Amino acid sequence: KQGGGGFEPSRWGVVRCRTPMSMSMGERRRLPCMLIWKLVCMALALAFVRMVHVPSLALPFVRLRPAASQGFPELRLLTLRRAGMYPSSLYKPSQGAAVCKGDGLSDDILRTLPANLAPMAAPVVPPRVPLETTQVFEVAAGGALSETPVRFCDLWRTGALVVVVRRPGCALSREQAKALSEAFEAVVPDPHAPGVPRLVAIVRGSVTNEEGISEVDAFREYFRGSVFVDEYLATFKALGDRQYTDGIFSLEAARWMLQRMCGTQQTKIHGNFVGGPDTALKFGGCYVFDRQGQIRYVHQEGIGGINYEAVRKALSEA
């Protein structure tokens, strides 16, 4: 207890069992910010729940189980549909939901998308090839950075699949990297053979968690290629310099999230929250480059699902 008779503030800055009169001036200034932040988080959560047509009271009655034919979980609504709370008209596929058939999403999964989701309205900056002179630094074991920079054009000398990772500790980023690694290995079974394309990941930085473990080392459990740090975010800017909140309630964003959630549920991949909000909110994506540095396939994270068939085809032609 403090002299004012209340309890110490928690580690997140939330004051417990204290009145405003007993707070210090700094605590009074932080209190409105914390209240606003809680309201914003609640509003985003309610908006997402409303987007997928699952009211908050229905969440305990939603169950994920693997589909026998596709290997992906399909959404089963229990009890509430029989009670009339889930009209079947809400679960017909959205217009344009079946555009991409190489993303592994079955028709049963696509039926969980609301029928009234609008396409992305915000203008999307088209992706481009990063500058050849962009410098990246390879991450060694333990998270240490190489002192010798590598030019980006050196990564695609024999072709490359470049995965631009939003945050190495994020479960969605780990699942995306694992799925792309498997697509790469389906075309390039021996990555050490001469003249074959490379598998490369680009991250924003090499950080360690509170236990002193490198986040990049933990990321390598799901990604089998080389990892480089782009300190100036040139590759992120080349992919449109997009944020997590850009078009978050659009059909394309819902399809991307659906693909990631199905993948993490199937593979049982877990993540953490190591890294600041600026790191977590910067979208990445993936490229497939040929030997001349031309883009054979590109995906901007948050805009639809990844077409793994197109990735494999582009790698075979790189």
N, C-alpha and C positions, 0 to 999 in steps of 0.2 A: 504494500500500500504506500501511496505517497502522502505528503503532508495534507493534501486536500481531502483525504478520506476516500479517494476512489482507487481504481485499479490502474496498473500500467497499461498503456496502449498496446495492442497486439502488434505483431511484426508487420502486418499489412496496413497499419495506420488506422484501424478501426477502433474507436474509443469505446470501451465497455464499462458499464456501470458508473458513468461520470456525467455530470451535468455540464452544460456549456459554461456556467459561471466558474466551475472549478478547473477548467482547461486553461492551458497556457495560450498565449497569443498565436503561436505557430500551429497549435492543435486546432484552434478555432478557424484558422485560415484553411487548413486541410480538410476540415469536415464537409464543407459544401462540395469540394471536388470529389470526395469519396462518395457522397450521396448521388451526385450527378453521374459518376462512373457506374454505380450500381444500377441506376435507372437506365442508362444506355445499354448495359449488358442484358438487363431484363427485356428491354424493347427488342434487341437483336434476337434473343432467344425466342421470344413470342412470335416475331416475324418469321423466323425460320420454321417454327412449328406450324404456323399458319400456311406457309408456302407449301409444305408437304402434306397439308390437310390432315394433320394428326393433332387434335387438341391435347392440351397438357394433361387432361384427365385420362386420356386414352393411352398415354405412353406406357403404363404398366401392362397394358394388354397387347402390346406389339411384340412380336417374336420373329427373330431371324433364324431360318433354317436352310441348309443347303438344298438347292434344286437338284433333282436326280439327274437331269439331262445336261445342264450347263455347268455344274460345279460351282455356281455362284449362289449366294444366299438370296432367297426371295422373301418379300415382305408378306407376312401372313397376319391379318387382323382378326383377332379372336373376340368372340362374344359381342363386341360392339356393333359389328356389321349385322348380326342377327337381330340386334335391338333396334336397327333402323338408323343408327347414328352415322353410318358410312354408306351413302348411296353409291351404287356401283358406277354411276355416271361420272363420279369424281375420279375414277381410276382407269378411265380409258386413256390410251397413250396420247401425250401432247402432240400437237401438230409439229412436224419436223423432228420428232423424237427418234425416228428410225433412219435418220440420214446416214449415220456411220454404223456399219455392221462389223467393223473390225475391232471394236472396243471391248468385246466380250460380254456386253450387256444383253441379256435375254429379253424377250418380249414381256415376260412376267415381271422383270425388274423395271422395265420402262413404264409399265402400268402404274407404278407408284408415283410417277411424275404427274403433277396436276395438269389438267387440260387447259387451263387458262394462263399458263406462264407465257409471258411476252418475250420475244427475242431481245437480245442485248441492244439497248437503245444508245448507250454512250458510244462515242466514236472510239474505235480501236486503232491504235497505231500499228501499221503492218510491220512484221518482223523484217530484219535486214541482217546481212552478214556483218559480224563485228569487224572492226578494223584489224588488218593483218598485224599492225604494230602493237596491238594490245598486249600488255605484259601480264602474265599470271605466274604464280609461284607454287611449285609442287609441295604437297603436305607429306612429310615423312611420318614414320611411326612415332607415336607419342605426341603428335600435333605440331612438331617443329616445322617451320617453313624453310625451304631451300633458299639460299642466298643468291642463287643464279636465276634470273627471270627467264621465262620461256615465252616466246612470241606466239600469239594465238594461231598464226598461220602454220606453225610447226606441228600443231596438233592434228591437222588434216592431211599431212603429206601422203598418207596411204588411205585416206578416208577416215571418218570418225563418227561415232554416236556421242554427242555432247549433251549431258544432262545438267541443266542449270538448276541448282537445288535451292529452294526457298529457305529451308532451315534444316540442317542435318538431323536434329533431334525430333523433328515433327514426325508423327506416325504416318501422316499422309505422304510426306516427302520420302520417307523410307520405303513405303509400299510402292510408290511410283518408281523409285530407283531400282527396286528389286524386280518389278515387272519389266522394266526396260532392259535390265541386265539379262533376264531370261530370254527376251526377244533377241538381244545381241548374240547370246550363246547359241541360239537356234541356228544362226547363220554363220557365226565364227566360233566353231568348237574349240579351236586352239588359238587364243589371242596372242600367243608368243611366236607364232609362225611369222616368217618375214613377209612383208607386203600386204598384210591383212589390215582391215580397219581397226582403229583404236576405240576403246571404251573410256570415256573421260567424264568426270563430274566437276562442276564449277560451284564453289561455295563462296559466301561473302567473307568468311573469316574462320580461323581455327581457334576455337574456344574450349575451355575445360569446365566441367561441372563442379559442384561443391565438393565432390570426392576426389578431385584432381584427375579425373579420367577425360581424355580428349574426346570431344563430340565427333570428330572425324573418324577416330578409331572405332567408336561404337557404330558409326554409319557404315563402315567397311563390312560389317556383318551382313549387310543387305546389298552392298554394291561392290563388285569385284574388279572395278577398273581403277585407274589413277585419279587422284583428287587434287585439284588446284584451287588456289585462292585468287579471286579477282577483287583486289582492294578498291578499285575505282568503279566497280559495278558496270563495266563496259558491256558485258554480255547481257546483263539484266536490261540495260537501256536498249540494246539491240533487239530485245524481245518485246519492246513496247513500253518499258518502264512502268509496268502496271502494278497496282496495289490490290490487296486482298478484297477491298471493299468495292472495286470497280465492277459494276454490273452484277452484284452479288445475288440479286433476286431475279435473274434472268434465266431463260431456259438453258442457255449454254453453261452457265455457272452451276445450275442444278444437276445437269448431266455429268459435269466434271466431278462434282462432289459425290454423286451417286457411284461413279466408277471407283473413286478412292475409298469410299466407305465399304463397298462390296469387297474390294481387295483386302483391306485391313481386317475385315471380319473373317475372310476366308483364310488368310495367312497368320492371323493372331499376332500381328505386329503391334508393338507398343511404342510409345514415344514419351517425351518429356516437354518441359516448358523452358529449357535453358536457352537464353537469348532474349534480347529486348524486343519491344513491340515493333521497332523499326526493322528488325531482322525478320520477324515472323510475318509481316504484312507485305513484303516485296515479292511479287510473283516471279517465278522462273519459267521453265519450259524445257524443251529439248530440240536438238537439231540432228539431222543426218547430213554430213558433208561428203562430197565426192573428192577425188584426188586433186581437182582443180579449185577446191574451196567453194564450189557452188552448192546451194541448198537443194537437197533431194527430198527432204521432209522436214517440217517444222511444226511444233505445237506450242502455243502460248498457254501457259497454265491458267486454269480458270475459264477457258473457252472451249467447252465440249470435252469429250473424252479422247484419250490417245488411241489412235488407230494402229494397233500392234501389227496388223497385216501389212499396212503401208510402211511401217518402220522396217520390218523384215525385208520387204521388197526393195526399199531404198538402200539398205545395207548390202544386199546381194548385187546391186547395180553400181555401188560406190567405187 
